[in-house]
Amino acid sequence: MLLILLEALLALVLLLLIVWWTMFSGRKGGEPPKADQAPPD
């Protein structure tokens, strides 16, 4: 039983790590500005 709980905990930690990595390791400058906020050419 302990092994099943340990495996489930490991799977949850892995899932959270993947979600964190995809959310916070994007572009260095963040998202590009939207069309209405872009400076004129």
N, C-alpha and C positions, 0 to 999 in steps of 0.2 A: 504493500500500500504506500509506503514511504517513497519507493522508487517511482511510482506513478505520479505522486504529488511533486516530486523533484523534477521529473520530466515535464510536467505541465508548467511549473514555474520557469524552467529554462525556456520553454517555447514562448511563454508570455514575455520574458525579458528580451528574447530575440525579436519578437514582433514589435515591441516598443522601441528597440534599437533601430530597426528598419524604418519605422514611422518617423522617428526623430531625425534620422539621417536624411530621409527624403524631404522633410520639411525645412531643415535648417542648413543644408549644405548646397544651396542653390547658387545663383549668380552672386558675385562679390558685391555688385552695386545694387542688388535687389532687383525688383521687377522694373522693366522699362516704363517710362512715363506714358500715360494714356494720351490719346490723340488731342484731347481738349486741353491737356496740361503741358504739351510739348512746346518748347520755345519756337518762335517763328524762324524760318530759314533765312 
